[in-house]
Amino acid sequence: MLQIVHVNSETVTDVTSTDFPYHYPGEDHAWDKEKFRKNLKVEFHYHDPLTTSFSLIGVDASVANAFRRILIADIPTLAIEYVFVHNNTSIIQDEVLASRLGLVPFKGDRKTIQEWMKWFKKPSDEEKESLKDNPYAKSYDYNTVVLELNIECTRNEDASPDERDPLVKYHNAHVYAKDIVFKPFGRQLEKFSGEGTIKPTHPDILIAKMRPGQCIDVEMHAIKGVGSDHAKFSPVATASYRLLPTITITEPILGDDALKFQKCFPQGVIGIEPFTKEDEKNIKNKLGKDYDGRYDNKIGEKKAVVEDAMKDTVSRECLRHDEFNKKVKLGRVRDHFIFQIESLGQWESDELFVESIKILRKKCQTLKGQLKNVV
């Protein structure tokens, strides 16, 4: 099976995988659980609460992409769904303000949000008519989180008459996410308390700018949802992957060419080492009768070596230079996926991948049950 996707100066070759049954006559490459278990690896590169990077090795692109899509669209989070505007005299229209508020990410006690809170059942068109007089009829402490934003811009009497900075000249000139207040009711008083209280993950998100005489008074209802319904429910700022780059130096690159070759790649990809007697011996053995003596008396000269291929962006810059064209091969490893996940804060970044595995497993179990029914 071809494991490397070759990246050439103008084309990409060996893109299609060949590891499926009977691609080659007389060879059976049927999926095998033990072989899969042996080849599967997960290697973490770095991690903090909001960002994580890891390699998923030994899976097909369809599986890696399934995880990516689940991370974006299927992990539930809390976001504002309904905005009740009591008063808004700012220059931002009501519907624009509601949209901005909906995109503010919130966090709270994660176990309570995921396990105790239930899904909010949106009313049908027929039910909406009956709910006009009481829009809160279907809102309970276990499916709705109530938030409030009540703020007014006033003049700062202590500010200098010549003051130009609106943040000094006025009180509440800028409205931030931290101005949103959580209003617990029912069992939420104990479920969302202390460090687990509902609050914006990033308190300094700017919502609006106001001037004296303007105010915003709104009540908001946040519910559980998933990214496939609306992007505001997505738990990630981004979830992406790329294939591991490979750089194969087929013939020594020495001297000034080594320094030039190094500049063709991002910092840290190519290193410089001295050309040794062992290197000279290896290239002579490799070229055999085709060796023309061009590496004689080169011991001690600068030699380009691959230091960390993972940092490469596969720009192909080195292939634009004739002196490197036949001395280097670029590619990507077909089953080595480098994931990058940036959490919005409601979930820790490494927990998101574990949760995506659970969701994919549930999807597989559902499909398995449906297949049994078909049979």
ABEGO torsion letter per residue (X at the ends): XBABBBBBAABBBGABBABBBGABBGBBABBBAAAAAAABBBBBABBBAABBBBBBBGBBAAAAAAAAAAAAAABBBBBBABBBBABBABABBAAAAAAAAAABBBBBBAAAAAAABBBBBBBBAAAAAAAAABAAAABBAAABBBBBBBBBBBBBAABBAABABAAAABBGABBBAAABBBBBBEAAAAABBEAABBBBABAABBABBBBBGBBBBBBBBBBBBBAAABAAABABABBBBBBBBBBBBABBBBEAAAAAAAAABBBGABBBBBBBAAAAAAAAAAAEAABAGAABGABGBBBBBBABAAABAGAGAAAABAAAAAABBBBBBAABBBBBBBBAGABBAAAAAAAAAAAAAAAAAAAAAAAAAAX
